[in-house]
Amino acid sequence: MSSIIRRLGASPRERGSISGANCPDIFELTDGNFAVIGTEATAQLESHLPKDASRADYERIVVITRETLLRAKADIPDA
């Protein structure tokens, strides 16, 4: 099982969360993958996926804010 190496982008508090918790987040994992905390939206978005996209039963569609991804952009490795 991999573990979290680091957060990508600004922390929830830096993005304006008053409590600094319960906000979208992106993390780099020891195996090179990324973990995302977001709002579960599979039921709302699955029927809108492009025809060449699908998900496995164990996968979920999650939504993060635009600001979360844009603030993480500088921390996402090129390779």
C-alpha positions in Angstrom: 0.0 0.0 0.0 1.4 3.4 -0.9 1.4 6.4 1.3 1.3 10.1 0.9 4.5 11.9 0.1 3.2 15.5 -0.1 0.3 17.8 -0.9 0.2 19.4 -4.3 -0.8 23.1 -4.2 -2.0 25.2 -1.3 -3.5 23.8 1.8 -7.3 24.2 2.5 -6.4 27.0 5.0 -4.3 28.8 2.4 -7.2 28.6 -0.1 -9.5 30.3 2.4 -11.1 27.5 4.4 -11.9 29.0 7.8 -11.4 25.7 9.6 -8.6 24.5 7.3 -10.4 21.1 6.9 -13.0 19.3 4.8 -11.8 20.8 1.5 -10.7 19.4 -1.8 -7.0 18.3 -1.8 -4.5 16.6 -4.1 -1.6 14.4 -2.8 1.3 12.6 -4.5 1.8 9.0 -3.4 4.9 6.9 -2.9 4.0 4.7 -5.9 3.9 7.8 -8.2 0.1 7.9 -8.3 -2.1 10.8 -7.0 -4.9 10.8 -4.5 -7.7 13.3 -4.6 -10.2 14.4 -1.9 -13.3 15.8 -3.6 -17.0 15.8 -3.7 -18.4 12.4 -4.8 -20.4 13.0 -8.0 -20.6 9.7 -9.8 -24.4 9.6 -10.0 -24.6 13.1 -11.3 -21.8 12.9 -13.9 -21.5 9.3 -15.1 -24.1 9.7 -17.8 -22.3 12.8 -19.1 -18.9 11.0 -19.6 -17.6 11.0 -23.2 -18.4 7.8 -25.1 -14.7 6.8 -24.9 -14.6 7.1 -21.1 -15.8 4.7 -18.5 -15.2 3.7 -14.9 -14.8 0.5 -13.0 -17.2 -0.5 -10.3 -14.6 0.4 -7.7 -13.9 3.8 -9.2 -15.8 7.1 -8.4 -16.0 10.4 -10.1 -15.0 13.2 -7.7 -15.1 16.9 -8.2 -12.5 19.4 -7.0 -12.6 23.1 -7.3 -10.8 24.8 -10.2 -8.7 26.8 -7.6 -7.5 23.5 -6.1 -6.2 22.2 -9.4 -4.8 25.5 -10.6 -2.9 26.0 -7.3 -1.5 22.5 -7.6 -0.4 22.9 -11.2 3.1 24.2 -10.3 3.7 21.1 -8.0 2.6 18.5 -10.6 5.7 16.9 -12.1 6.3 16.9 -15.8 7.3 13.3 -15.8 
